Amino acid sequence: MKADVKHWQASNPLISVVMNKVILLNSRPIGKPTLGDFKIIKEEMATAKDGELLLKTLYVSVDPYLRGRMNDTKSYVPPFELNKPIQSGVIAEVMDCKNTVGFKKGDFVFGNLDWKEYQTSAGKGLNKVDGSEVDLSAYLGILGMTGLTAYLGLTEIGIPKKGETLVVSGAGGAVGTVVGQVGKLLGCKVVGITGSDEKAAMLKSKFKFDDAINYKTTPDLKEAIKNACPNGVDIYFDNVGGEISDAVLANINKYARLPVCGAISLYNNTKPAIGPRLQPILLTKSATMRGFIVSDFSEKFPAAIKQLTKWLKEGHITYIETIVEGFDNIPQAFIDLFEGKNEGKMIVKVQ
């Protein structure tokens, strides 16, 4: 199944076209990233040596978690280094292959690669992908880390049961749209929280959410969630944190499960956020809140991909992408995540 795609072309590219370009982390952002935190340079065109592949970047994934790697702090992955290339999920084409087992010229591969137009790789960590039945970009989204995060976070931590109520924040984003659809397939009532009337309508019409709330125009979010979830909230899939999550927590049922996937509303804070103390809520509701990184469930990836692929081919789930065109526009596409300009997965098409 092919995705519905929203295309836009950002204005004011950072530099003119050059032979081979690389995007570096120029400075560590303070608050929301700016274009000045990135630097595009040109370098000599890469060539494959013995045992290497020459890769041409086709699609680049921009994701909120990259913001944390721009800080010089200890986390589950090392921070990006200043004046070194930024990395994320990339779909690339093999342009040359020098005695590398398992790959050939013309293959399409997915891996965590540098933000470069062309680069070499020994092949470690690369996986071949097939775009004959789905768009190649789907392997950055619903059939990649996005889909795995949604499916495994919900099923392994949320443990949905038929008839329960699932609330998803950041519901119009890449992970949120998949979580809601999987929840519906598993028999839940699903309510999404998003940032515009257009996204709220999309969640109900395209992704079959039972209800959707625009938090930006809702004066009392706590009360709106109560009205949308008259039987309370059994599962809260948290993508945003902050005041939205405070409002959901006020409505959770006893034995609620809360997978914590992200906290995009807090990533650009320069001071620690102050909010309700969670312990009394979790204690009195006997609730379980667990943060997770999708790699926590790496042994379950093959089965999860098989299930998501099956649902996708059968038309039970669908997806939407916001495609930004042009290598130079990768930084702007990343920045725009924090303003909610994406519908579904944000991807940059390079070639």
C-alpha positions as CSV (number, residue, x, y, z in Angstrom):
1,M,0.0,0.0,0.0
2,K,1.3,3.4,-0.9
3,A,1.2,6.3,1.5
4,D,-0.7,9.6,1.3
5,V,2.0,12.1,1.0
6,K,2.0,15.8,1.8
7,H,4.8,17.6,-0.2
8,W,6.2,21.0,0.4
9,Q,9.4,22.8,-0.6
10,A,11.1,24.9,2.0
11,S,12.4,28.3,0.9
12,N,15.8,29.9,1.4
13,P,18.1,26.9,1.1
14,L,21.2,27.2,3.2
15,I,23.7,27.0,0.3
16,S,23.7,26.5,-3.4
17,V,24.1,23.0,-4.9
18,V,27.6,21.5,-4.7
19,M,29.1,18.1,-5.7
20,N,28.8,16.4,-2.4
21,K,27.4,17.9,0.8
22,V,27.5,17.1,4.5
23,I,25.5,18.5,7.4
24,L,27.4,19.1,10.6
25,L,26.4,20.0,14.1
26,N,27.7,23.6,14.2
27,S,26.7,24.4,17.8
28,R,24.7,22.9,20.6
29,P,21.1,24.3,20.6
30,I,19.9,26.4,23.5
31,G,16.1,25.9,23.5
32,K,14.6,25.2,20.1
33,P,17.2,24.5,17.4
34,T,17.9,27.1,14.8
35,L,19.5,26.9,11.3
36,G,22.6,28.4,12.8
37,D,23.1,25.2,14.9
38,F,23.8,23.4,11.6
39,K,26.4,23.8,8.9
40,I,26.5,22.5,5.4
41,I,29.9,21.9,3.9
42,K,31.2,20.3,0.7
43,E,33.8,17.6,0.7
44,E,35.6,15.5,-1.9
45,M,33.3,13.0,-3.5
46,A,33.5,9.6,-1.7
47,T,34.7,6.5,-3.6
48,A,34.4,2.9,-2.5
49,K,37.6,1.1,-1.4
50,D,38.0,-2.7,-1.2
51,G,35.3,-4.1,1.1
52,E,33.2,-1.0,0.9
53,L,29.9,0.2,-0.6
54,L,29.4,3.6,-2.1
55,L,25.9,4.8,-1.1
56,K,23.7,7.6,-2.5
57,T,21.3,9.0,0.0
58,L,17.7,8.9,-1.1
59,Y,15.6,9.6,2.0
60,V,16.5,10.9,5.4
61,S,14.4,10.5,8.6
62,V,14.2,13.5,11.0
63,D,13.0,12.5,14.4
64,P,12.4,14.3,17.8
65,Y,14.9,12.1,19.7
66,L,17.7,13.7,17.7
67,R,17.3,16.8,19.8
68,G,18.5,15.0,22.8
69,R,21.7,13.9,21.0
70,M,22.5,17.5,20.3
71,N,23.1,18.1,24.0
72,D,26.4,17.2,25.6
73,T,24.8,15.0,28.2
74,K,25.0,11.3,29.0
75,S,22.0,9.3,27.6
76,Y,21.2,5.9,26.1
77,V,23.2,6.9,23.0
78,P,26.3,9.1,22.8
79,P,25.7,12.8,21.9
80,F,26.6,14.2,18.5
81,E,30.0,15.7,18.3
82,L,30.4,19.3,17.2
83,N,31.7,19.8,13.7
84,K,30.9,16.2,12.9
85,P,28.1,14.8,10.7
86,I,24.7,14.3,12.2
87,Q,23.2,10.8,11.8
88,S,19.7,9.3,11.5
89,G,17.8,6.7,9.6
90,V,18.6,6.8,5.9
91,I,17.4,4.9,2.8
92,A,20.3,4.8,0.3
93,E,21.1,3.2,-3.1
94,V,24.2,1.1,-3.6
95,M,26.1,2.9,-6.4
96,D,29.3,0.8,-6.2
97,C,30.3,-2.4,-4.5
98,K,33.9,-3.5,-4.0
99,N,33.9,-7.1,-2.8
100,T,31.3,-6.7,-0.1
101,V,29.4,-9.9,0.7
102,G,25.6,-9.7,0.6
103,F,25.2,-6.5,-1.4
104,K,25.3,-5.5,-5.1
105,K,25.0,-2.4,-7.2
106,G,21.4,-1.2,-7.4
107,D,20.4,-2.6,-4.0
108,F,18.4,-0.3,-1.7
109,V,19.5,-0.3,2.0
110,F,18.4,1.1,5.3
111,G,20.7,2.1,8.1
112,N,21.8,4.7,10.6
113,L,24.0,6.9,8.4
114,D,25.5,10.3,8.2
115,W,23.7,13.3,6.7
116,K,25.7,13.2,3.5
117,E,24.6,13.0,-0.1
118,Y,27.2,10.3,-0.8
119,Q,29.1,8.1,1.7
120,T,30.9,4.8,2.0
121,S,30.1,2.0,4.3
122,A,31.6,-1.5,5.0
123,G,28.0,-2.7,5.2
124,K,27.7,-3.3,8.9
125,G,24.3,-2.4,10.3
126,L,22.8,-2.0,6.8
127,N,19.6,-4.0,5.8
128,K,18.4,-4.4,2.3
129,V,14.8,-3.2,1.6
130,D,12.4,-3.7,-1.3
131,G,10.3,-0.9,-2.7
132,S,8.3,-3.0,-5.1
133,E,5.2,-3.2,-3.0
134,V,5.6,-0.2,-0.7
135,D,7.4,3.1,-1.0
136,L,11.0,2.9,0.1
137,S,10.3,5.7,2.6
138,A,8.0,3.3,4.5
139,Y,11.1,1.7,5.9
140,L,11.8,4.9,7.7
141,G,8.3,5.0,9.1
142,I,5.6,2.4,9.5
143,L,7.9,-0.6,8.6
144,G,10.9,0.9,10.4
145,M,11.6,2.4,13.8
146,T,8.4,4.4,13.8
147,G,6.2,1.3,13.4
148,L,8.2,-0.8,15.7
149,T,8.1,1.9,18.4
150,A,4.4,2.2,18.2
151,Y,3.6,-1.5,18.0
152,L,6.0,-2.8,20.6
153,G,5.5,0.1,23.0
154,L,1.8,-0.5,23.0
155,T,1.7,-4.2,23.0
156,E,4.6,-4.9,25.4
157,I,3.9,-2.1,27.9
158,G,0.3,-0.9,27.2
159,I,-0.9,-4.5,27.0
160,P,-4.2,-3.5,25.5
161,K,-7.4,-5.5,26.2
162,K,-10.6,-5.5,24.2
163,G,-13.0,-2.8,25.4
164,E,-10.3,-0.6,27.1
165,T,-9.7,3.1,26.4
166,L,-6.4,4.2,24.9
167,V,-5.4,7.8,24.8
168,V,-2.5,8.8,22.5
169,S,-0.7,12.2,22.7
170,G,1.1,13.5,19.7
171,A,-1.5,11.5,17.9
172,G,-1.0,13.2,14.5
173,G,2.6,12.3,14.4
174,A,4.4,9.3,12.9
175,V,4.3,7.1,16.0
176,G,0.9,8.3,17.2
177,T,-1.0,7.5,14.1
178,V,0.3,3.9,14.2
179,V,-0.4,3.5,17.9
180,G,-4.0,4.5,17.4
181,Q,-4.6,2.1,14.5
182,V,-3.0,-0.8,16.3
183,G,-5.1,0.0,19.3
184,K,-8.3,-0.1,17.2
185,L,-7.3,-3.5,15.7
186,L,-6.8,-4.9,19.2
187,G,-10.3,-3.8,20.2
188,C,-9.7,-0.5,22.1
189,K,-11.6,2.7,22.1
190,V,-8.9,5.2,20.9
191,V,-8.8,9.0,21.6
192,G,-6.0,11.1,20.1
193,I,-4.7,14.4,21.3
194,T,-3.2,16.7,18.6
195,G,-2.5,20.3,17.8
196,S,-4.9,21.3,15.0
197,D,-8.5,20.8,13.9
198,E,-7.2,19.5,10.6
199,K,-5.1,16.8,12.3
200,A,-8.1,16.0,14.7
201,A,-10.3,15.4,11.6
202,M,-7.6,13.3,9.9
203,L,-7.3,11.1,13.0
204,K,-11.0,10.3,12.9
205,S,-11.5,10.0,9.1
206,K,-8.3,8.4,7.9
207,F,-7.0,6.6,11.0
208,K,-10.4,5.7,12.5
209,F,-9.8,7.1,16.0
210,D,-13.0,7.2,18.0
211,D,-12.4,10.8,19.0
212,A,-9.7,13.5,18.8
213,I,-9.0,16.6,20.8
214,N,-7.2,19.8,19.7
215,Y,-5.3,20.7,22.8
216,K,-4.5,24.2,21.4
217,T,-8.1,25.3,21.3
218,T,-9.4,23.3,24.3
219,P,-9.7,25.6,27.4
220,D,-9.9,22.7,29.9
221,L,-8.0,19.7,28.6
222,K,-8.6,17.7,31.7
223,E,-12.4,18.0,31.4
224,A,-12.3,17.4,27.6
225,I,-10.4,14.1,28.2
226,K,-13.0,13.1,30.9
227,N,-15.8,13.8,28.4
228,A,-14.1,11.8,25.6
229,C,-13.3,9.0,28.0
230,P,-16.4,8.5,30.1
231,N,-15.0,5.1,31.4
232,G,-11.6,6.6,32.2
233,V,-8.2,6.0,30.6
234,D,-6.8,2.5,30.8
235,I,-3.7,3.1,28.6
236,Y,-1.9,6.3,27.9
237,F,0.7,6.3,25.2
238,D,2.7,9.4,26.0
239,N,4.7,11.1,23.2
240,V,4.8,14.6,24.5
241,G,4.9,14.9,28.3
242,G,4.2,18.3,29.9
243,E,0.8,19.7,30.6
244,I,-1.0,17.4,28.1
245,S,0.2,14.4,30.1
246,D,-0.8,16.0,33.4
247,A,-4.3,16.3,32.0
248,V,-4.4,12.7,30.9
249,L,-3.0,11.4,34.2
250,A,-5.8,13.1,36.1
251,N,-8.2,10.7,34.2
252,I,-6.4,7.3,34.5
253,N,-8.1,4.2,35.8
254,K,-6.8,1.8,38.4
255,Y,-4.2,-0.5,36.9
256,A,-3.6,1.9,34.0
257,R,-0.5,1.3,31.9
258,L,1.5,4.3,30.6
259,P,4.2,3.7,28.0
260,V,6.4,6.8,27.8
261,C,7.8,7.1,24.3
262,G,8.8,10.7,24.2
263,A,8.5,14.2,25.7
264,I,8.7,16.5,22.7
265,S,7.0,19.4,24.6
266,L,10.0,19.4,27.0
267,Y,13.0,18.8,24.8
268,N,13.8,22.5,24.2
269,N,13.3,23.6,27.8
270,T,16.3,25.4,29.3
271,K,15.1,24.8,32.9
272,P,13.6,21.7,34.5
273,A,9.8,21.6,34.1
274,I,7.6,21.8,37.2
275,G,4.4,19.8,37.3
276,P,2.2,17.5,39.4
277,R,4.0,15.0,41.6
278,L,3.4,11.6,39.9
279,Q,3.9,9.3,42.8
280,P,0.5,9.9,44.5
281,I,-1.3,9.3,41.2
282,L,0.6,6.2,40.3
283,L,0.2,4.9,43.9
284,T,-3.5,5.4,44.3
285,K,-4.3,4.1,40.9
286,S,-1.9,1.1,41.1
287,A,-0.7,2.3,37.7
288,T,2.4,1.4,35.8
289,M,4.5,4.0,34.0
290,R,7.5,2.8,32.0
291,G,9.8,4.7,29.7
292,F,11.3,2.7,26.8
293,I,13.6,2.8,23.9
294,V,12.5,0.6,21.0
295,S,15.8,-1.3,21.1
296,D,14.7,-2.7,24.5
297,F,12.6,-5.1,22.4
298,S,15.1,-5.8,19.6
299,E,14.5,-9.6,19.8
300,K,10.9,-9.0,18.9
301,F,11.6,-6.9,15.8
302,P,11.2,-9.7,13.2
303,A,7.8,-10.7,14.5
304,A,6.6,-7.1,14.8
305,I,7.7,-6.2,11.2
306,K,6.0,-9.4,9.9
307,Q,2.7,-8.3,11.7
308,L,2.9,-4.7,10.5
309,T,3.7,-5.7,7.0
310,K,0.7,-8.1,7.0
311,W,-1.7,-5.5,8.3
312,L,-0.3,-2.9,5.7
313,K,-0.7,-5.3,2.8
314,E,-4.2,-6.2,3.9
315,G,-5.3,-2.6,4.2
316,H,-5.9,-2.8,7.9
317,I,-3.4,0.0,8.7
318,T,-2.2,2.9,6.6
319,Y,0.2,5.8,7.0
320,I,0.9,9.4,6.0
321,E,4.2,11.1,5.3
322,T,5.2,14.7,5.1
323,I,7.9,14.8,2.4
324,V,10.4,17.7,2.3
325,E,12.4,17.9,-0.9
326,G,16.1,18.8,-1.0
327,F,19.2,17.9,1.0
328,D,19.7,21.5,2.1
329,N,16.3,21.4,3.8
330,I,17.0,18.6,6.3
331,P,17.7,21.1,9.2
332,Q,14.5,23.1,8.6
333,A,12.5,19.9,8.4
334,F,13.9,18.8,11.8
335,I,13.2,22.2,13.3
336,D,9.6,22.1,12.0
337,L,8.9,19.0,14.0
338,F,8.8,21.1,17.1
339,E,6.1,23.3,15.5
340,G,3.9,20.4,14.5
341,K,4.2,21.1,10.8
342,N,4.3,17.4,10.0
343,E,1.4,15.1,9.4
344,G,2.6,11.6,10.2
345,K,6.2,10.8,9.5
346,M,8.6,13.7,8.5
347,I,11.0,12.6,5.8
348,V,13.4,14.5,3.5
349,K,13.7,13.3,-0.1
350,V,17.2,13.9,-1.3
351,Q,17.4,12.4,-4.8
